Amino acid sequence: MDTNRLSKTISNALNEQMTREAHASQIYLSYAAWAANSGFDGIANFLFRHAQEERNHMMKILEYILERGAKVKIKAIPAPDGDPESVNNCFEKVFKSEVDNTTEIYKLVKLSLDEQDWATWNFMQWFVKEQTEEETMALKMLNKIKIAGGEKAKDDALYTLDKDLASTPDDARLAEDVTTQNP
């Protein structure tokens, strides 16, 4: 008996997104290794944690595909682009990667809407919110680096930033969670 409840188009799109999430994990892993090799252990720790978070996103999609009775297709993960040139460049690349991933998430949401696959549409809403958090986090990191001096940040500012990122929470506060009691 065929128990698959995903269209071929949605199944393929979810499998592609699963690979993109694995690629995002590799990007964070690569940048974390670069940061560690550059002596930025706090930044490396922050990026290593995000590499694991992206891998968790991949697993979430994999599990959903299986739960819907479709076939998971494991593909090769593209290698990340080269190392960042600076801390500023690292987080510019992180931000771009997150925005690109958001664009792909939105395409999947639209596809599920067009096909009236409400289960997938509902499932993808978690990723929409998650991408809002990821973009907000990356933008906040860029703002911190800008305050530290951006591309011209001096060693003492980078040292402070590195120490700060070692304990920075992984979740960003979103506008939708703000209230008058909790601004």
C-alpha positions, 0 to 999 in steps of 0.5 A: 500500500502506498502511504505517501501523502506528498506530491512529487513536487513537494517531496522533491522541494523538501528534499532540496531544502533538507540539503540546503539546511545541511549546506547551511550547517557546513557553512557555519561549521567552516566559518567556525573553524576559520574563527577558531584558527584565527583565535576567535574562540567565542565567535567560533563557539557561537558559529559551532552552535549554529552549525548544530542548529542548522543540522537540526533543521535538516533532521526536522525536514527529514523526519517530516518527509518520512512521516508523510510517507515519502522517500528521503533522498540524501544528496551531496552537500556543496562545499562552502565558499572560501574562508571569510576575510575578516570577522565583519566579512564572516557575518556578512556571509552569514547574513547573506546565507540566511537571507538566501535560505529564507527565499527558498523557505518562502518558495516551499511555503508558496508551493504548499499553498499552491498545491493546497498541501495544508500539512506541509504549509503548516509544517513550514510555518515553523521555518518561516519564524525560525528564518526571521530569528536567524536573519535577526540574529545575523543582523544583530551580529553585524550591528555589533561588529559595526559598533566595534569598527566594522572592517576597521575594528581594532584588536581590543574591540574584536577581543571584547566582541569575541568574549561577548559572542561566547555567551550570546544566546542563540535565539533572537527576540522577534518583534512579534514577541514584544509587548508593552510589558516586555518591550 
